[in-house]
């Protein structure tokens, strides 16, 4: 999984080097080990001829009712990665379908994900899988106090 993560992480680093970094493989592997110990996380792996070609990780959330929102449960697809040599063969679709099936089996109606705005191919792929924009997050960069203008 750590190796597969590298394919996607490199895209993020190239697009936003001010935000993302290239992690060490061991650190990514340790991060996944910690993730898998969380009872609210799940991970699926796509294999072809016994070789891992992709994975998806998901987080299961519960929000109690508050003055602004009703209580809700949802599944968040946190990461999807497919080796570029195996893309466009249905691996991502099968991975996402597995997450959706698990959510449905557990009475969860909403499956959500975020996609960086620079990643047009991922947006198009997830749109084909039935995902639609729900929230648009905007950013405005400002100079830190005391810096020259």
C-alpha positions in Angstrom: 0.0 0.0 0.0 2.8 2.4 0.8 4.3 1.9 -2.7 0.9 2.4 -4.3 0.4 5.5 -2.3 3.5 7.0 -3.8 1.8 7.2 -7.3 -0.9 9.5 -5.9 1.4 11.3 -3.4 3.8 12.4 -6.2 0.8 14.0 -8.1 0.0 16.0 -4.9 3.6 17.0 -4.3 3.9 18.2 -7.9 0.7 20.2 -7.7 1.1 21.7 -4.2 4.7 21.5 -3.0 3.9 24.1 -0.4 1.5 21.7 1.3 2.6 18.2 0.5 5.9 16.4 0.9 7.4 13.2 -0.3 7.3 10.9 2.7 9.7 8.0 3.4 8.2 4.6 2.5 8.7 3.3 6.0 6.7 6.3 7.5 3.8 5.6 5.0 3.8 1.9 6.0 3.7 2.8 9.7 0.9 5.2 9.0 -1.1 2.5 7.3 -0.4 0.1 10.2 -1.8 2.7 12.6 -4.8 3.3 10.4 -5.7 -0.4 10.3 -5.8 -0.5 14.1 -8.6 2.1 14.2 -12.0 0.5 14.5 -13.5 3.2 12.3 -11.2 2.6 9.4 -11.2 -0.1 6.6 -9.0 -0.8 3.7 -9.5 -2.9 0.5 -6.8 -4.0 -1.9 -7.3 -4.8 -5.6 -5.1 -7.6 -6.9 -4.3 -8.9 -10.4 -2.6 -12.3 -10.6 -1.6 -12.0 -6.9 -0.1 -8.5 -7.3 -1.6 -5.5 -5.4 -2.5 -3.0 -8.1 -4.6 -0.6 -6.0 -6.2 0.2 -2.7 -8.9 2.3 -1.1 -9.1 3.4 2.5 -12.3 4.5 4.2 -13.3 6.1 7.4 -16.6 5.6 9.1 -18.0 8.7 10.9 -20.9 9.4 13.3 -22.0 12.9 14.2 -24.4 13.5 17.0 -27.2 15.9 16.5 -26.3 19.5 17.4 -28.1 22.9 17.2 -27.3 23.1 13.5 -27.4 19.6 12.1 -29.2 16.3 12.5 -27.3 13.3 13.6 -25.7 11.4 10.8 -23.5 8.5 9.9 -21.4 8.4 6.8 -18.5 6.8 5.1 -15.6 8.9 3.8 -13.4 7.4 1.1 -10.0 8.8 2.3 -7.6 7.5 -0.3 -7.8 5.7 -3.6 -4.7 4.7 -5.5 -4.2 2.5 -8.5 -0.8 1.8 -10.1 -0.8 3.8 -13.4 0.2 0.6 -15.3 -3.2 -0.9 -14.3 -5.5 2.2 -14.5 -8.5 2.2 -16.8 -9.1 -1.5 -16.1 -11.8 -1.2 -13.5 -9.8 -1.5 -10.4 -10.9 1.8 -8.9 -14.5 1.1 -9.7 -14.3 -2.3 -8.0 -12.6 -0.7 -5.0 -15.2 2.0 -4.7 -18.0 -0.5 -5.2 -16.6 -2.5 -2.3 -16.7 0.5 0.0 -20.3 1.4 -1.1 -21.4 -2.2 -0.5 -19.9 -2.2 3.0 -21.5 1.1 3.8 -24.9 -0.2 2.5 -24.6 -3.4 4.5 -24.0 -1.3 7.7 -27.0 1.0 7.0 -24.9 4.0 5.9 -26.5 5.9 3.0 -23.8 8.6 2.4 -20.4 7.8 0.9 -18.3 10.9 0.5 -14.8 11.8 -0.6 -12.7 14.8 -1.4 -10.7 15.4 -4.5 -8.1 18.2 -5.0 -9.2 20.7 -7.6 -6.1 20.2 -9.7 -6.8 16.5 -10.2 -9.2 16.6 -13.1 -8.8 13.0 -14.1 -9.8 11.8 -10.6 -12.8 14.2 -10.6 -13.9 12.8 -13.9 -13.5 9.2 -12.8 -15.4 9.7 -9.5 -18.1 11.6 -11.3 -18.6 8.5 -13.6 -18.9 6.5 -10.4 -21.8 8.6 -9.2 -20.1 11.1 -7.0 -21.4 14.7 -7.1 -20.0 17.9 -5.5 -21.5 18.6 -2.1 -19.2 21.2 -0.6 -16.8 23.6 -2.3 -13.9 24.6 -0.1 -12.3 27.9 -1.0 -9.0 29.3 0.1 -7.5 32.8 0.2 -3.8 33.1 0.9 -2.7 36.2 2.9 0.7 37.4 3.9 1.7 36.7 7.5 1.6 39.7 9.8 4.8 41.7 9.6 5.9 40.4 6.2 6.6 42.8 3.4 3.7 43.4 1.1 
